[in-house]
Amino acid sequence: MKGSGYTKLLETLNRWQPDTAAALFYVNLCHLRSVNRLATPAVADRLVADVGKRLQKWAGPDGLSARLWSDEFIAIKTMDHAQQSADEAKSLRDALTELRYTGSHGASQLAVSIGVVPLRMPLDWPATLGQAEEACENAKMRGLNQISFHSSMTRVSRPHGGSDAVTEFRRYLDHHQLSLQPQPIMDIRAREPRIAKAEFLLRIEREPGVWSPPPPGMIEALEVHGLSTELDSFSAQHLLAWIDEHRSLLDRLDGVSLNLSAPSFIDGLFMGKFFDEVRHARLPRNKLCIEITETAAIKHLNVAAEVILDFKTLGCRFSLDDFGSGLCSFGYLHSLPVDEVKIDGTFIRELAHSSVSEKIVRAIYQVARATGKTTVAEFVDDPRKLAVLQEIGFDYAQGWLFYPSIPSERLIELVMVDRRASRAMVAD
């Protein structure tokens, strides 16, 4: 939200001071482009005008309402106490979804998504608008005519819509306090697991010499602010440089893997640059595995398939991460040209004592195997879980039963020791 319209809105908001409790409601009109196509632009314009009138009436004389963009509005309503905001949001949704329009397909009902932020003093309008927009985005992801409250969101819990987390990330980046550390992935097809691969994970030096995972909300904040490519660019360059320095070690591994965020994976500019970097690196075939989440791949199925096929020409492999956490449709395993399926850790956590989890894991394994994919289990932290996975027939596993993320120097030591042990076993 930038430009003169946004500046004027801030000026209006700064002049407005509520005498009682109030909340800001961020409204998105779903499928407004479809209204233009199925009806006419004039019908869409009338619908937008009707929304503006209803918002103004609903907000009342003590409130405010304004149009932000073509399909986005805000409204502020005062109330006796903040607890009323849930009921007020429902009344607003009901008032707006009463609106109908007629097009070539007949009559249709308006659908909306609403994000809600209770106002708190002192008022910081840019931050509040950002929080309300995030809440609205969350409502859109939940479906049509959904309502989401920023205070109950878990995606970004930091203040100012995650802006503090973004600032913190850039400070770590500028001061060289970011690194990738490998977590070994074990081949469990034999009785004794061996180190076969490694997933490189982001770690931050928050204290001198101490590397830890990024704080909660940081990666989500980068996604909210459209800055995921900053993290993924760093990660890609770091791993490619590591591979270049350790090509001989890579000969001893089945491969190494890199996580890409969903926004970066569907960013044509970023993926084009990454493609060129991978091509220039001239990597050994089948040694670099790119991990993408199930949700990202299925939500953008056509784009995902095209990207995967392009990178496969360079010898890259693909892993479908967190499988089972999203739509979990087995049909997509046949459509997506991925090489590997990683089972969502939720099912693995319950594997040792839940027959339901075991049956789900077994079903995912069988479908993955039928479609020619290898299988990986995450969050393996108990010998009993490992035993079940080996009985099912899983190829790989990772988790604290084996190793956490470790310095890359430690990975080199472990692989060399493991290699010598394997040779000794063959000699015997």
C-alpha positions as CSV (number, residue, x, y, z in Angstrom):
1,M,0.0,0.0,0.0
2,K,2.0,3.0,-1.3
3,G,1.3,6.2,-3.1
4,S,-0.7,9.3,-2.6
5,G,-3.9,7.4,-1.8
6,Y,-2.2,5.6,1.0
7,T,-0.6,8.8,2.3
8,K,-4.0,10.5,2.4
9,L,-5.5,7.5,4.2
10,L,-2.8,7.7,6.9
11,E,-3.5,11.4,7.3
12,T,-7.2,10.6,7.8
13,L,-6.5,7.9,10.3
14,N,-4.1,10.1,12.2
15,R,-6.8,12.7,12.6
16,W,-9.3,10.1,13.9
17,Q,-9.1,9.1,17.6
18,P,-11.6,6.6,19.0
19,D,-13.3,7.5,22.3
20,T,-14.0,3.8,23.1
21,A,-12.9,0.4,22.0
22,A,-12.5,-0.2,18.2
23,A,-11.3,-2.6,15.6
24,L,-10.0,-2.4,12.1
25,F,-11.5,-4.7,9.5
26,Y,-9.6,-5.4,6.3
27,V,-11.9,-6.7,3.5
28,N,-11.0,-8.4,0.3
29,L,-13.6,-9.0,-2.4
30,C,-13.1,-12.5,-3.7
31,H,-13.0,-13.1,-7.5
32,L,-13.6,-9.5,-8.5
33,R,-11.8,-10.2,-11.8
34,S,-14.3,-13.0,-12.5
35,V,-17.1,-10.5,-12.0
36,N,-15.6,-8.4,-14.8
37,R,-15.4,-11.4,-17.1
38,L,-18.7,-13.1,-16.3
39,A,-20.7,-9.8,-16.1
40,T,-19.3,-6.5,-17.3
41,P,-16.9,-3.9,-15.9
42,A,-20.0,-1.7,-15.3
43,V,-21.5,-4.4,-13.1
44,A,-18.3,-4.8,-11.2
45,D,-18.1,-1.0,-10.6
46,R,-21.6,-1.0,-9.2
47,L,-20.8,-3.9,-7.0
48,V,-17.7,-2.1,-5.6
49,A,-19.8,1.0,-5.1
50,D,-22.4,-1.0,-3.2
51,V,-19.7,-2.5,-1.0
52,G,-18.4,1.0,-0.2
53,K,-21.9,2.2,0.8
54,R,-22.5,-0.9,3.0
55,L,-19.2,-0.4,4.7
56,Q,-19.9,3.2,5.4
57,K,-23.3,2.4,6.8
58,W,-22.0,-0.5,8.9
59,A,-19.1,1.5,10.3
60,G,-21.6,4.1,11.6
61,P,-21.0,7.8,12.3
62,D,-18.2,7.2,14.8
63,G,-16.3,4.8,12.4
64,L,-14.4,5.1,9.2
65,S,-14.3,3.2,5.9
66,A,-12.2,3.6,2.8
67,R,-11.2,1.7,-0.4
68,L,-7.6,0.8,-0.6
69,W,-7.3,-0.9,-4.0
70,S,-9.7,-2.3,-6.6
71,D,-10.8,-5.2,-4.4
72,E,-9.6,-4.2,-0.9
73,F,-11.3,-2.0,1.7
74,I,-10.9,-1.1,5.3
75,A,-13.5,-0.2,7.9
76,I,-13.1,0.8,11.5
77,K,-15.9,0.4,14.0
78,T,-16.2,1.5,17.6
79,M,-17.8,-0.8,20.1
80,D,-18.3,-1.1,23.9
81,H,-15.4,-3.6,24.3
82,A,-13.0,-5.4,22.0
83,Q,-14.7,-8.8,22.6
84,Q,-17.5,-7.6,20.3
85,S,-15.2,-7.6,17.3
86,A,-16.0,-11.3,16.4
87,D,-19.7,-10.6,16.3
88,E,-19.1,-7.4,14.4
89,A,-17.0,-9.2,11.8
90,K,-19.7,-11.8,11.3
91,S,-22.3,-9.0,10.9
92,L,-20.1,-7.3,8.3
93,R,-19.6,-10.5,6.4
94,D,-23.3,-11.2,6.4
95,A,-24.1,-7.6,5.2
96,L,-21.6,-7.8,2.3
97,T,-22.5,-11.4,1.2
98,E,-26.1,-10.3,0.7
99,L,-24.9,-8.4,-2.3
100,R,-25.5,-10.1,-5.6
101,Y,-24.6,-9.5,-9.2
102,T,-25.9,-10.9,-12.5
103,G,-23.8,-12.0,-15.4
104,S,-23.8,-14.4,-18.4
105,H,-23.9,-17.3,-15.9
106,G,-26.9,-15.9,-14.0
107,A,-27.0,-14.5,-10.5
108,S,-24.1,-14.9,-8.1
109,Q,-23.4,-13.9,-4.5
110,L,-20.5,-11.8,-3.4
111,A,-17.8,-13.6,-1.4
112,V,-15.3,-11.9,0.9
113,S,-12.4,-12.5,3.2
114,I,-12.0,-10.4,6.4
115,G,-9.0,-9.7,8.6
116,V,-9.5,-8.1,12.0
117,V,-7.2,-6.2,14.3
118,P,-8.4,-4.8,17.6
119,L,-7.0,-1.2,18.0
120,R,-4.6,-0.7,20.9
121,M,-3.1,2.6,22.1
122,P,-0.8,4.1,21.2
123,L,-2.0,3.8,17.6
124,D,0.6,2.9,15.0
125,W,-1.5,2.9,11.8
126,P,1.1,1.5,9.3
127,A,1.7,-1.4,11.6
128,T,-2.0,-1.9,12.2
129,L,-2.8,-1.9,8.5
130,G,0.0,-4.4,7.9
131,Q,-1.3,-6.7,10.6
132,A,-4.9,-6.4,9.2
133,E,-3.6,-7.2,5.7
134,E,-1.8,-10.3,7.1
135,A,-5.0,-11.4,8.8
136,C,-6.9,-11.0,5.6
137,E,-4.4,-13.1,3.7
138,N,-4.8,-15.8,6.3
139,A,-8.5,-15.6,5.9
140,K,-8.2,-16.0,2.1
141,M,-6.0,-19.1,2.6
142,R,-8.7,-20.7,4.8
143,G,-11.4,-20.4,2.1
144,L,-14.3,-18.2,1.1
145,N,-16.1,-15.9,3.5
146,Q,-13.6,-16.7,6.3
147,I,-12.6,-14.3,9.1
148,S,-9.2,-14.2,10.7
149,F,-8.0,-12.3,13.8
150,H,-4.4,-11.1,13.9
151,S,-4.2,-11.7,17.6
152,S,-4.9,-15.4,17.1
153,M,-2.6,-15.8,14.1
154,T,0.5,-18.0,14.5
155,R,2.2,-17.2,11.2
156,V,3.9,-14.1,12.4
157,S,3.6,-13.3,16.1
158,R,6.2,-10.5,16.1
159,P,5.0,-6.9,16.2
160,H,4.7,-4.6,13.2
161,G,3.6,-7.4,10.9
162,G,7.0,-9.1,11.2
163,S,9.0,-6.0,10.3
164,D,11.2,-6.4,13.4
165,A,12.0,-10.0,12.3
166,V,13.0,-8.7,8.8
167,T,15.3,-6.1,10.3
168,E,16.8,-8.8,12.5
169,F,17.4,-11.1,9.6
170,R,19.1,-8.5,7.6
171,R,21.3,-7.6,10.5
172,Y,22.4,-11.2,10.8
173,L,23.0,-11.3,7.1
174,D,25.1,-8.2,7.0
175,H,27.2,-9.3,10.0
176,H,27.9,-12.8,8.5
177,Q,25.9,-14.5,11.3
178,L,24.0,-16.8,9.0
179,S,25.1,-20.2,7.9
180,L,23.8,-23.5,6.6
181,Q,24.5,-26.6,8.7
182,P,23.9,-30.1,7.5
183,Q,21.7,-32.6,9.2
184,P,22.7,-36.1,8.1
185,I,20.1,-38.3,6.5
186,M,20.6,-42.0,7.1
187,D,20.1,-44.9,4.7
188,I,18.0,-47.4,6.7
189,R,17.6,-50.1,4.2
190,A,20.2,-52.2,5.8
191,R,20.1,-53.3,9.5
192,E,22.7,-50.7,10.5
193,P,21.9,-47.2,9.2
194,R,24.6,-45.3,7.5
195,I,25.0,-41.6,6.5
196,A,23.9,-41.2,2.9
197,K,22.7,-37.7,2.5
198,A,22.5,-34.3,4.3
199,E,19.9,-31.6,4.4
200,F,21.4,-28.1,4.8
201,L,19.4,-26.0,7.3
202,L,19.6,-22.3,8.1
203,R,21.3,-21.5,11.4
204,I,22.0,-18.2,13.1
205,E,24.9,-17.2,15.4
206,R,22.8,-15.3,18.0
207,E,25.6,-15.7,20.5
208,P,29.3,-16.0,19.6
209,G,30.1,-19.6,18.6
210,V,26.5,-20.8,19.2
211,W,24.5,-21.6,16.1
212,S,20.7,-22.1,16.5
213,P,17.6,-22.3,14.3
214,P,16.0,-19.0,13.3
215,P,13.7,-17.5,15.9
216,P,9.9,-18.3,15.5
217,G,8.3,-16.0,12.9
218,M,11.4,-14.9,11.1
219,I,11.0,-17.0,7.9
220,E,7.2,-16.4,7.9
221,A,7.9,-12.7,8.2
222,L,10.1,-12.8,5.2
223,E,7.4,-14.5,3.2
224,V,4.8,-12.0,4.4
225,H,6.9,-9.1,3.2
226,G,7.8,-10.7,-0.1
227,L,11.5,-11.1,0.9
228,S,11.9,-14.9,0.8
229,T,14.3,-14.7,-2.1
230,E,16.8,-12.8,0.1
231,L,17.1,-15.9,2.3
232,D,16.9,-18.4,-0.5
233,S,19.6,-16.5,-2.5
234,F,21.9,-16.7,0.5
235,S,21.1,-20.4,1.0
236,A,21.6,-21.3,-2.6
237,Q,24.9,-19.5,-3.0
238,H,26.2,-20.9,0.3
239,L,25.4,-24.5,-0.6
240,L,26.7,-24.2,-4.2
241,A,30.0,-22.8,-2.8
242,W,30.1,-25.7,-0.3
243,I,29.6,-28.3,-3.0
244,D,32.3,-26.7,-5.1
245,E,34.8,-27.0,-2.2
246,H,33.8,-30.6,-1.3
247,R,33.3,-32.4,-4.6
248,S,35.3,-35.4,-3.5
249,L,33.1,-35.7,-0.4
250,L,30.0,-35.5,-2.6
251,D,31.2,-38.7,-4.3
252,R,30.7,-40.5,-1.0
253,L,27.1,-39.3,-0.6
254,D,23.9,-39.9,-2.4
255,G,23.4,-36.2,-2.4
256,V,22.7,-33.0,-0.4
257,S,19.5,-31.1,-0.3
258,L,18.4,-27.4,-0.1
259,N,15.0,-26.1,1.0
260,L,13.3,-23.4,-1.1
261,S,10.4,-21.4,0.2
262,A,7.1,-21.5,-1.7
263,P,7.3,-17.8,-2.8
264,S,10.8,-18.3,-4.2
265,F,9.9,-21.5,-6.0
266,I,7.2,-19.7,-8.0
267,D,9.2,-16.5,-8.5
268,G,10.3,-16.7,-12.2
269,L,13.1,-14.2,-11.8
270,F,14.6,-15.9,-8.8
271,M,14.3,-19.4,-10.2
272,G,15.8,-18.2,-13.6
273,K,18.8,-16.9,-11.8
274,F,19.1,-20.0,-9.6
275,F,18.9,-22.1,-12.8
276,D,21.9,-20.2,-14.3
277,E,23.9,-20.6,-11.1
278,V,23.3,-24.3,-11.0
279,R,24.2,-24.7,-14.7
280,H,27.4,-22.7,-14.2
281,A,28.4,-24.8,-11.2
282,R,28.4,-28.0,-13.4
283,L,27.4,-30.2,-10.5
284,P,27.6,-33.9,-10.6
285,R,24.3,-35.4,-11.7
286,N,21.7,-36.4,-9.1
287,K,23.7,-34.9,-6.2
288,L,21.7,-31.7,-5.6
289,C,18.2,-32.2,-4.3
290,I,15.8,-29.3,-4.0
291,E,13.1,-29.6,-1.4
292,I,9.7,-28.0,-1.9
293,T,6.7,-28.3,0.4
294,E,3.7,-30.3,-0.6
295,T,1.5,-27.2,-0.2
296,A,3.6,-25.1,-2.6
297,A,3.8,-27.8,-5.2
298,I,0.1,-28.6,-5.3
299,K,-1.1,-25.0,-5.1
300,H,1.0,-24.2,-8.2
301,L,1.0,-27.6,-9.8
302,N,1.6,-26.5,-13.4
303,V,4.4,-24.1,-12.5
304,A,6.0,-26.6,-10.2
305,A,6.0,-29.3,-12.8
306,E,7.6,-27.0,-15.3
307,V,10.3,-25.8,-12.9
308,I,11.1,-29.4,-11.8
309,L,11.5,-30.6,-15.4
310,D,13.8,-27.6,-16.3
311,F,16.1,-28.3,-13.3
312,K,16.1,-32.0,-14.0
313,T,17.9,-31.2,-17.3
314,L,20.8,-30.1,-15.1
315,G,20.7,-33.3,-13.1
316,C,18.9,-32.0,-10.0
317,R,16.6,-34.1,-8.0
318,F,13.4,-33.0,-6.2
319,S,11.9,-33.9,-2.8
320,L,8.3,-33.2,-1.8
321,D,8.7,-32.1,1.8
322,D,6.1,-32.4,4.6
323,F,3.9,-34.7,2.6
324,G,0.6,-35.2,4.4
325,S,0.6,-31.8,6.0
326,G,-1.4,-30.1,3.2
327,L,-3.9,-31.5,0.7
328,C,-2.3,-35.0,0.8
329,S,-3.8,-36.2,-2.4
330,F,-2.0,-39.3,-3.6
331,G,-3.0,-38.4,-7.2
332,Y,-0.5,-35.6,-7.2
333,L,2.4,-38.0,-6.6
334,H,1.7,-39.4,-10.1
335,S,1.5,-35.9,-11.6
336,L,4.5,-34.3,-10.0
337,P,7.9,-35.4,-11.4
338,V,9.6,-35.4,-7.9
339,D,12.1,-38.1,-7.0
340,E,11.5,-38.4,-3.3
341,V,8.7,-38.0,-0.7
342,K,9.3,-36.8,2.9
343,I,6.6,-37.8,5.3
344,D,5.3,-35.0,7.5
345,G,6.8,-35.3,11.0
346,T,3.4,-35.2,12.6
347,F,2.8,-38.8,11.6
348,I,6.3,-39.9,12.6
349,R,6.0,-38.4,16.1
350,E,3.1,-40.7,16.8
351,L,4.4,-43.7,14.9
352,A,5.6,-45.8,17.8
353,H,2.3,-45.8,19.7
354,S,-0.5,-44.9,17.2
355,S,-1.8,-47.6,14.9
356,V,-3.6,-44.8,12.9
357,S,-0.3,-43.0,12.3
358,E,1.4,-46.3,11.3
359,K,-1.4,-47.0,8.8
360,I,-1.1,-43.5,7.3
361,V,2.6,-43.8,7.0
362,R,2.4,-47.2,5.5
363,A,-0.2,-46.0,2.9
364,I,2.0,-43.0,1.9
365,Y,5.0,-45.3,1.6
366,Q,3.1,-47.8,-0.7
367,V,1.8,-45.0,-3.0
368,A,5.2,-43.4,-3.1
369,R,6.8,-46.7,-4.0
370,A,4.2,-47.4,-6.6
371,T,5.0,-44.1,-8.3
372,G,8.7,-44.7,-8.3
373,K,9.6,-42.3,-5.4
374,T,12.1,-42.9,-2.6
375,T,10.8,-42.3,0.9
376,V,12.3,-40.3,3.8
377,A,11.0,-40.1,7.4
378,E,11.7,-36.9,9.4
379,F,11.8,-36.4,13.2
380,V,13.0,-39.9,14.0
381,D,14.0,-39.8,17.6
382,D,13.2,-43.2,19.0
383,P,14.6,-46.7,18.1
384,R,11.0,-48.0,18.1
385,K,10.1,-45.6,15.3
386,L,13.1,-46.7,13.3
387,A,12.1,-50.3,13.7
388,V,8.7,-49.6,12.3
389,L,10.1,-47.6,9.4
390,Q,12.5,-50.4,8.5
391,E,9.8,-53.0,8.7
392,I,7.6,-50.9,6.3
393,G,10.6,-50.5,3.9
394,F,11.6,-46.8,4.1
395,D,14.7,-45.8,2.3
396,Y,16.0,-42.9,4.5
397,A,15.4,-41.3,7.9
398,Q,16.7,-38.3,9.7
399,G,16.2,-37.0,13.2
400,W,17.8,-36.7,16.7
401,L,18.0,-40.5,17.0
402,F,20.9,-40.1,14.6
403,Y,22.1,-36.5,14.5
404,P,20.9,-32.9,14.8
405,S,22.2,-30.3,12.4
406,I,26.0,-30.3,12.8
407,P,28.9,-28.2,11.6
408,S,29.9,-29.2,8.0
409,E,33.4,-30.1,9.3
410,R,31.8,-32.7,11.5
411,L,29.8,-34.1,8.6
412,I,33.1,-34.6,6.7
413,E,34.6,-36.5,9.6
414,L,31.5,-38.7,10.0
415,V,31.3,-39.5,6.3
416,M,35.0,-40.4,6.1
417,V,34.7,-42.6,9.2
418,D,31.6,-44.2,7.9
419,R,33.3,-44.9,4.6
420,R,36.3,-46.5,6.3
421,A,34.0,-48.7,8.4
422,S,32.1,-49.8,5.2
423,R,35.4,-50.8,3.6
424,A,36.4,-52.7,6.6
425,M,33.1,-54.6,6.6
426,V,33.6,-55.5,2.9
427,A,37.1,-56.7,3.6
428,D,36.0,-59.0,6.4
